Amino acid sequence: MLKAVVHSADIPDRDGAPLVLTGITERLPTLRHLWVDAGYQARAVAWIEQTLGWSVTVVRKRRRWVWWPADQEPPPRPTGFQVLPRRWVVERTFAWLGRYRRLSKDYEALPATEEAWIHLAMSSLMLARLAK
């Protein structure tokens, strides 16, 4: 994990992106590309590209309904579970964090305390892997 920022739930993802990414270019000068969720569309993508100079790919689900010309055959609709590119990395990390009881629910009153528990859980995970 590169950085963790916990903030109140009334801040949408697109407005929280600068909170997470501010100062990260000094720590990771070779980073050039981000994959982001559809919640980061528009303002966040524009801010990342203009301020940080990185390229951004927004990972979206395939639309279930699309308008199609009447004289053409529409593409087949996706069925079942669809794997989204790079989305599994985020979901896997959330699953690792969810294994720690303190992070499975929102027990903490202060965002800084929650961030500390996230760093502690990821450090524990890394130490367990190094011990193997």
N, C-alpha and C positions, 0 to 999 in steps of 0.2 A: 504494500500500500504506500502510495506516495504522500498523501496528505488527507486528513479527515477534518471536516468542519461540521459541527452540529449547530443548527440554528432553529428558530421557532418555526412551527408548521405553517404560519401565515406568509412565509416567503416562498414564492414559487421557484421551481428549478431554474428557470431562465434568469431570475434575479439573484439566485444563489451562486451561479457560476463564477462571477467575479470574486466572491468570497473565497472560493476554493482555489482559483487559479492565480490570484494575485500573489506575486513573489515566487511562483514556482519556476519561472524561467531562470532565476539565479541558481536554484538547486538542481535543475535538470536542463542545462543549456542545449542538449542535443535533441530534445523532444520537439517534433515537428508536426505530428498528426494526432487528432483525437477522434474517437468514435463516441457519439453522444446519443442519448435517448431522444425520442420525439418531443419530450418536454422542454428541450433546450433550443427549439426552433427560433428563428427570426432574430430577436435582439441578442440572445446569448451567442449564437453563431457569428453574427456580425461583429460583436464585441471581441470574440476570440480571434477572428481573422484580422481585424483592424489593429487591435491593441497588441496581441502576442505574435501575429504573423504566422499562425499555424493553419494548416488545412483541417477542415472538419467534415466528417461524414455523419449524417443523421441516420440512425438505424430505425427504420419504421416497419411496422407490420404491413403485410400486403392488404390492400383494401379488399373488403369482401364484395362490395358492390361498385361497379363502374358503369358509366354510360358508354355504349358502344354503337357504332353506326348500324342501322338495320340491315344493310346489304352485306355485312361482314360477320363472320363467325366469331363470337367472343372467346377469349382464352379460357381454359378450364379453371374452375374455382378451386382454390386450395382446400384440401380436406385434412382433418386431423391436426396433429401438432406440427408446427412449422418452426424450424430452427432459424433464429435471426443471427446474422453475422456479428460476432464479438459480444453479443448480449450475454452469452453464457459466462463470460469472465466476471461480469458484475454479479450475476445471480449466484455463481459459485462462491464469491467472496461474502455475499450476504448469508449464504448457508453456513460458511465457516464461522462467521460472527454469531449467528443464531445458536450455535452449539454451546456458547458460553451463557450460563444461566442469567448472569447479570445483564447481558445485552438482549436477552430474549423478550423482555418487556421494558417499558420505559419507567425504570425505577428512579432514575436520577432527576434531581430538581435543577441542577446547573448544567448547561451545555458543556462547559469545560470538563466537568466530571465524566460525562458521557464520552467525550473525546479521549480522555485518559484511559477509560476502560477499553475503548476500541484499540488504542495503541498497545495496551497490555495484552489483549487477546491476540493481536497479530504478532506481537513479539513472542508470545507463548507458542503460537503455531510455528513460527520460524525456528525457534529453539528446538522444538520437538522434531522437526525435519532435519535439523543439523545433527541431532543426537542419533539418528538412524544409521 
